[in-house]
Amino acid sequence: MAMPLRQTVRVSTYLMQQKIRGRKKFPLIVELEPLFACNLKCEGCGKIQHPAGVLKQRMPVAQAVGAVLECGAPMVSIAGGEPLMHPQIDEIVRQLVARRKYVFLCTNALLLRKKLDKFTPSPYFTFAVHIDGLEERHDASVAKEGTFAEAVEAIKEAKRRGFRVTTNSTFFNTDTAQTVVEVLDFLNDDLKVDEMMISPAYAYEKAPDQEHFLGVEQTRELFRKAFSGGNRRRWRLNHSPLFLDFLEGKVDFECTAWGIPNYSLFGWQRPCYLMSDGYVPTYRELIEKTDWDKYGRGRDPRCDNCMAHCGYEPTAVLATMGSLKESIRAARETLASPKAV
């Protein structure tokens, strides 16, 4: 995986331990949602469509940290909602980092410059800023002018202070290979973020905009064209080589949604953070009492157009670990990956 060498070794060791123990289902990274409230109303988001009473709730620190320890994942993605709206988000991060968890705090960056003093740079901590295109496209996507400019300035300031910064970009059927190239070129070459994550938009059932989600063939064509001309090797993409192959349609995988479980104010979410088929109070119940075989393309119509990393990146990682050829390939790409200056 295109991640820092220390993190790569840690995750690889963790995966080997699971194999030795004979565990069939285990978390690679846990999605932690300590709140649902957000300061934006993105048209493609299905996470903010909750009653006002729910949007006011904030997860206690002990509950958030306890959920991560319960499942044992080596990495944590803190999302929401907007995590920086949580009054104790810095304490959640501090406690997880103290336990040597690799923490990615996902944010739209509107509050980032105001909150930077609450955090300390660490090899275990990363800000993951959501950028869905260049200025006009991004601001239209989040339905608020000035968001892109603020995010760019926040990224620059965070990097100036020594923080590791990555980005996450979601692409819709209104995107073209050219718009994908333009934003990733900007993030990679001009803004020089440490790494970038990309994802085709998933058709959230409750999202206000239901017209612009990508289908499987649209996704493959989009990324096949965007990755051409050596772009894929040049960009600092935070994905395994096999997942990028999957986006291009070079390989196909089964969904392993159990690899990136979601924990929110409601508990452990079935089957993944994109779909809601109920919640359970414990991680063990999530794994043991969920009928995982009924999900995935060709099994559940809600999954038919999904190529999101939460379901397929774990599959790609496991396929890499199970193949000497792919393991060598991943190691080579990690060592050869261009570094941010």
N, C-alpha and C positions, 0 to 999 in steps of 0.2 A: 504494500500500500504506500502511496505517496505521502508519507508522514515522516517526522523527524526520526532519526535512527534509534534513539533511546525508546521512543514510543513504539516503533516497529518491533523492536526486540521484546519489549514488555508484552505487547499484544500477541506476538508469535508464541512466546512462552506460555501465556495464558491458554491459548488454543491447544497447544501440545498437552498441557495439563488436563484439559477437558477430554481429550482423546484417550489419554492414559487411564483416566478414571472411567471411561466408557460412557460418558454422558452424551446422550443423543440430542438434547435440546438445552441450550445455554445462551445467555445474553452476550453479545459483542459490545453493544453500547445501549444504555438505557435512556429513553426520552423522559425527562422529568419536567412536568408542567406544574409549577407551584402557584400558578394563577391563570385565569383565562382573560383577564382584563387587558385591553390594549389601547394605545393612544392613536391608532390608525384603524381604518375600516376598509381593508383591502377587498376588492371585489371577488377574488378567487379563494378567500379564506373561509373555512367552515368552523373555525375555533372560537369565534367571538359571538356566535349566535346563541347565547345563553341568557336566562333571565337576569335582571339587574341584581337580585340577591346573590346569585352565584358569582357574577362578575366582581362583587365586592369582597369575596373571600380571598384569603391569603394563607397558603400552607405554612404551618409552623416549621421552624428550622429542624427540630428533632424528627419530625415526620418525614421531611424531605430527605435528610441524610440517612434515616433509618431504612427507607425504601431502597436506596442505592446499595446499602450494605446488605440488605436482605437478598437481593438478586445476585450480587457479587460481580457485576460488570466492571471491567477495568476502565471504561470510558463513560462519560455522562454528557448528554446534550440537554442543556437547560433551555426550555422554550416556553411557550404560552399560547396566547397573550404576549405581553412585553415584559420579560423578566426584570428589567431595570425599574419597573413600577413597584416591585415587591420591596417593602421597607427593610427587609433583612436579607436581601439577595447577596450582599457581600459576605455575610456570615455563613450562608449556605455554601458559597464558593470556598471560603476559607477552610471550613471543616472538611469539605471533600478533598481539597488540595492537600490538607494535612494528612489525609489518609492515602495519599499518592494516587488519587483518581485523576484521570485526564479529563478536564472539564472544559466544555465548549459552551459559552454563554451566547445564545442566539438573540440578536437584537436588531431593531430597525435603526438604531443609533441616534434617535432623536434626543435621548437623554444621556447619551454616552459621555459627552464632554463634561456634563455637570456631575457625573457619578464617578469619573476616573479616579479621583482621590480616595475612594472607598476600597480600591483594589490594589494589589501588589503584583508586579510582573513575576511570572513563574513558568518554568518549562512544562508545568502541569496545567496551565491555564491559558485559554484562548478566547478572544472575542470573535464571534462568527456573525458578521454583518450581512443582512439581507440586501442584495442589490439585484434588481430584476431588469436592468437595461441601463442605457445611458439616460441623461437627465430627463428628457421629455417622456420617454417610455417608462422609466421607473416611477416618476411622479404620477403618471396616469394610472399605473398599476396599483399604487397605494392610495390614490385619490387625494393627494395633498401636495401642492406645489412647495418646492423648497426642500423636500425630504432628501433628494439625491445630493444636493449641495451640502446639506448638514452632515449626511452620512460620510461623504468624502472628507470633509474637514475633521470629523471625529476619528476616522481611520488614520489620517495623517498625524493627529495629535496622539492617539494611542500608540502608534508605532514610534513616534518621537520619544515617548516616555518608556519605551522598552517592552511594550506588550506584544504578544504574538497575535496577529489579526488574520483571519481567513474570511472568505465570503461564501454566501449561498445564493445561487441564482436559479429561479424557477422560470421555465419557458413554456409559452402557450402556443396555440395554433396561429396566433397573430404574429409570431416570430418567424424569421427566415434565417437561413444559415448566415447571412450577412449581419443581422442584428446580434446573433450569438457571437460571432467573431468580433464584432465591434466592442461589445461589453467585456468579453474575456481578454481581448487585447489591452483594453484600458486598465482593467484590474491587474493584469499580469505585468504589463510593460510600463505603464504610466504611474499607477498607484502603488505598484509593487507589493501587493498583499502577499502574505506568506504562502497561502494555498487557496484554491477555489473549489467549491462543490457545486455541482449542477444537477438539476432535476427536471424531468417533464412534469407539468402540472397534473395533479390528481383531481378527479372530478368529485370534490367534496359535495355530499348530498345537500348540505345546508348553505353552500356558497351562493351569494347573490348572483354572480355571473356563471351561468351554466353553458354558455355558448362557445367558450374558447379553450376547452381542455383538449389536449392532444390524444389521438388514438395511437395504437401500437405502430402501425406502418408510418404514420406521420412522424412519430418520434424517431424511428430508425432512419428515415430519409433526412430529417433535420440534422441529426448528429453525424450521420455519414458525410454529409456535405460540409458541415462546420469543421469536422476533424481532418478534412483533406488538406493536402499541401504541407504536411508536417506540423500542423497546429497542435494536434494532440500531444506530440512529444515535446513541443516547446512550452506549452502552458503548464503551470504548476497545479495540476488537478489533484484534489484530495480523494482519489478513488483507486480501487484496485484495477489493474489492466483488464481483468476479465469482466468487470462491471462496465467499463468503457466499451469493450467488445459487445457486451449485451445491448448497450444503448444503440450501437451501430447495426445490430441485427446479425453480427457474426456468430454469436452463440445464443442459445436460449436456456433459461433456467426455470426451475420451480421456485415459488415464493417461500421464503423461510421467515415469516413475520415474527416468529418467536425470537429471532436473533436480535431484534431491536424493540424490546417491550416498552410500553408506555405506562407511566404512573402519574396520575393527576389528582386533583381534589376529590375525585370520585372513586379512586382506587386504581387497580391494575385493569387496563382497558383491553377488551377483546375485539378483534384479534390483533389490532395494531393502532397506531395513533391516527391513521387516516379513516378508519371505520369504527363504528361503535355498536357492538353487539352485546353490550352490558359490561359490568365491572365486577371484579372480585377483590376481596380484602387482602389476599396474600399472593406473593409471586408463585409459590408452590401450586396454589389452586389454579392460577392462570395457566401454568405449564401442563399440569396433570389433568385438568378438567375441561380444557378447551379442545374441541374437535378440529384440530389443525388441518386435517385432510379435506375438509369441505371448503377450504378457501384456496384462492388462486385462479388464474385464467383458465377458463373451461369448466370451472366448478361453481363459482359464484359470479353472476353477471356484474356485480359491482367491481370485480377485480379485472374484468376483461381488458380494460385499457390502461391498467396500472403498470408502470415500469419504474416506480419510485424506489429510491435507494433503500428505504426502510425494509422492503421486502426482498430485494434482489442483491444488494451489496453483501449481506451475510452469506448468501448462497455462493456468490463469486469468491468471497474470502475462503469459504470452506473448500470450494473446488480448487483453489490455489494451493491450500495446505495439503490437499490429497493428491497433488501431482508434482513430482520432482521438476518436470519441465516448467510448469507454471510458477513454482516457487522460485526457481532460478531466474525466470523472466521478471517476476515481481521485484526480486532483490536487485537485479540489474537496473530496472527502471527507477527504483528508489535511490540507488547510488548515483545514477546519471541525471536525476531530476534537477532542473535548473533552480538555483536558490535565489530568493529575493535579495536585492542589494540594499 
